[in-house]
Amino acid sequence: MPTSEVVKVYGAAWSVYVRIVRLALEEKQVRYDLVEVDVFSEKGVPQEHLTRHPFGRIPAFEHGEFHLYETGAIVRYIDDAFPGRKLQPTDPRARAKVNQIVGILDAYAYRTLVWDIYVERVVSARAGRPADERKIAAALPLAAVCLSELNRLSDDREFLIGGDVTFADLYAAPMFACFMQAPEAVSLTEGHEKLTCWWQRFAARDSMSRTSP
Ligand SMILES: N[C@@H](CCC(=O)N[C@@H](CS)C(=O)NCC(=O)O)C(=O)O
């Protein structure tokens, strides 16, 4: 498969899941174009985007004639199809822990940390809307479990799992970039030193500045 074929990511720079895909491309040093799609447009999801992603979400991905959607499939394809650093460990237990962290982030952390806390507290304030305090309060217990589990599962090394970047970092970082802006993050991350030290290191990476919304 020709790795020189054009790579396109359809989505928006603000999107957590689009940023996960862009981080994978940046870390593998793959050139790509970001094609803006507004899935929250007043007219609804643009019709041409529904042909790429029938569920109307972002990102969608193209490599030449090859089309994909779903972030998990896209980042695995990027890792398999392009040369450069591997984004998944080969050791079975380290690999399982990466997949476990990705599962937690997908299933529990995204909605809780990003939508229920960051969007309600930070995005609402920017838009001049009052925050839904009940939604934030209801999210705090699950947010606490997410953060203590991420801290417990992470290694005390350079990255969340081991000494190299993995999907665990690529999924966690865009969610943290949002969540850490909320004042609630201060008390929720208290005592989770492995996680907060990881975030300070990872936030400073070139791939993070190049994908900053
Ligand atoms: N399961 C999808 C989730 C993608 C997703 O939820 N993307 C958000 C943006 S970060 C989206 O498209 N939201 C639009 C909506 O909810 O209508 C994936 O892994 O790619």
The ligand as a Tripos MOL2 file, in Angstrom:
@<TRIPOS>MOLECULE
LIG
   20    19     1     0     0
SMALL
NO_CHARGES

@<TRIPOS>ATOM
      1 N1        -17.1660    6.4720   18.3440 N.3       1 LIG1
      2 C1        -16.6910    7.6490   17.6580 C.3       1 LIG1
      3 C2        -16.9450    8.8590   18.5390 C.3       1 LIG1
      4 C3        -16.6160   10.1540   17.8330 C.3       1 LIG1
      5 C4        -17.3200   11.3310   18.4870 C.2       1 LIG1
      6 O1        -18.1480   11.2010   19.3960 O.2       1 LIG1
      7 N2        -16.9850   12.5210   17.9940 N.am      1 LIG1
      8 C5        -17.6570   13.7140   18.4670 C.3       1 LIG1
      9 C6        -16.7070   14.8980   18.4480 C.3       1 LIG1
     10 S1        -15.3700   14.6930   19.5970 S.3       1 LIG1
     11 C7        -18.8130   14.0360   17.5310 C.2       1 LIG1
     12 O2        -18.7470   13.7530   16.3670 O.2       1 LIG1
     13 N3        -19.8710   14.6470   18.0630 N.am      1 LIG1
     14 C8        -20.9970   15.0290   17.2680 C.3       1 LIG1
     15 C9        -22.3010   14.5760   17.8550 C.2       1 LIG1
     16 O3        -22.2990   14.0460   18.9740 O.co2     1 LIG1
     17 O4        -23.3180   14.7390   17.1870 O.co2     1 LIG1
     18 C10       -15.2080    7.4900   17.3470 C.2       1 LIG1
     19 O5        -14.5240    6.7420   18.0680 O.co2     1 LIG1
     20 O6        -14.7370    8.0660   16.3590 O.co2     1 LIG1
@<TRIPOS>BOND
     1     1     2 1
     2     2     3 1
     3     2    18 1
     4     3     4 1
     5     4     5 1
     6     5     6 2
     7     5     7 1
     8     7     8 1
     9     8     9 1
    10     8    11 1
    11     9    10 1
    12    11    12 2
    13    11    13 1
    14    13    14 1
    15    14    15 1
    16    15    16 2
    17    15    17 1
    18    18    19 2
    19    18    20 1
@<TRIPOS>SUBSTRUCTURE
     1 LIG1         1 GROUP 0 **** ****
